[in-house]
Amino acid sequence: MKNIVIGSGPAGRLGSLQLGRLREDVTLIEKNHIAGTCLNEGCMVVCALTDITKFIDSNKRFNEHGFIKSQLEVSYEKIVEKIVETQEKLRHLNQLENESVGNNVIYGEASIEGDTVKVNNESFEYDNLLVATGARPFIPDIKGNEFGLTNKDILKLDDVPEKLNIIGGGIIAGEIANIYSTLGSKVNILARSSFLKEITANTKKYVLEHIMKDITLYENTNVVEAFEDKVLLDNGEELDGVPFFATGRTPNSEIVEGIVELNNDKTIKVDEMMKTSKENVYAAGDVTGGYQLTPVARKEGITAARNMAGYSNKVSYNCIPQTLSLNMEVSFVENEKSQCPEEDKETIAIPAIAGPSAFWNILSGDTGYSEIEFDKKNNKINRINSISPSSVSDVAYLSYLMRMDYDLDDYDEFIEIHPSTDTNYKIIKNMWL
């Protein structure tokens, strides 16, 4: 069976790798750089920069405590240089990984004509096709939008902007605001409705008061015009600063328009096996909408690949853990399938406790925050919001237990590694069970 995968982001790369491991014939086509948005423009760039801001934040705290005396000089140009150097190494490794299972990797812009894919003036027939072309930043239709930066421009900046107006109120807006405010920018966040609707009100309050206290937040605010160095709000106010759009994503689905069925938002319509409306065409990752997260894209790509190879597989989206990468991570998960009525809900919240990377936060009171909502009647967890240096791993493991529908009594057998910021387990074991 001839399999073609278009797009080498997390969905396409892992899908093609799975097909290769199943000894299928695979051609992987990538328009630009292997590994897609995640490595080249998205989460790995954000994580690399956040590593720097965490160091700056720690250095500031240690100086305030008085046991370290140092003054940092940060070179944004050098940071970008080293990020690009690391990206090149990882691209090479990702290509070798795919080629190691016998896959053919081709670079060029693909087009689809029937059961044939064309790239670089060559035609390739396929028995199965996986479209994993990802998404790009959505640019709102406002006057002067050509002046706005997006995540695609982070590595093109010569230096840290003196003032920055971040337009958007979601995860990306929060992460970008944290990075540049820590690096020295005066940052405004301009949210059309509420900021960080993905987390609870008390979690958001902690973030704004303890982690992102240097930013200025405007909620229920619309930008009507952008300029090179300022924005105009709908109330007539002008705010100085470079505009930065963090206003969502647009699917790169143009390649299959008229070939498969699309949703109203132009994402590719797929079923739980990642099949499109055309029998031998599959799609996975950001181009299908839904959770636009690297781990979800990987799971979708692998699911599609297994079905393409004849191994029936379905994807489930319940209890998906997420994180907001700041100087202290904010991680959260919710059981969307919970039918718990309000009268059966109980929420317990306490400050986080000291563990790796948290001990020296105690003196300033910036120890984090954890909040867990329980279903009292069914003895289950409905939702977790956790702010701590270890929340990423904590919430990932707990989301698995939620997804497997474990009873709270079963959590008593869970043993965490110490030291860790194990507030979640403290709530579950000592305050609830």
Number of C-alpha atoms within 10 A of each C-alpha: 12 14 25 26 29 28 29 29 27 30 36 35 28 23 30 34 26 22 26 23 14 14 14 20 19 27 23 25 26 25 16 13 18 29 23 24 23 16 23 23 18 16 18 15 22 20 16 15 22 23 16 17 20 16 13 19 16 16 17 17 17 16 13 12 13 9 9 12 11 10 10 9 7 13 13 16 14 12 15 20 13 13 17 16 11 13 19 16 10 16 17 11 13 18 19 14 14 23 18 13 19 18 24 17 18 16 16 14 14 19 16 18 12 9 14 16 19 15 18 11 7 9 15 14 16 20 14 20 28 27 28 31 29 29 21 18 16 14 18 15 10 11 13 14 18 13 17 23 23 19 22 14 11 19 18 11 12 12 13 18 18 15 20 26 27 28 26 26 25 18 20 22 23 22 21 25 26 24 25 21 22 22 21 14 20 19 26 22 24 26 23 16 14 16 22 20 12 19 21 14 12 14 22 19 13 16 21 15 12 16 20 22 13 18 20 14 18 17 14 11 18 17 22 17 18 24 17 15 16 19 26 17 16 12 10 10 9 14 17 18 22 21 28 26 22 28 20 17 16 18 20 19 21 15 15 16 12 8 15 17 16 19 11 8 10 17 22 29 20 21 12 14 21 26 22 23 15 12 10 15 24 28 31 34 31 30 26 29 21 12 14 15 17 18 16 22 28 20 21 30 32 27 26 34 35 19 18 27 18 9 12 12 16 16 16 12 14 17 23 21 22 21 21 20 22 24 23 23 19 26 26 29 24 23 20 12 11 14 9 15 9 8 9 12 15 14 14 14 18 15 16 24 22 20 19 14 15 19 13 17 17 13 10 11 10 20 23 28 22 25 23 21 17 22 21 17 11 11 15 20 26 23 21 25 26 30 28 29 24 21 27 20 12 21 24 19 13 21 24 15 17 22 17 11 12 15 14 21 13 10 15 13 9 10 8 11 8 9 9 18 27 20 26 23 18 15 17 18 16 9 9 15 13
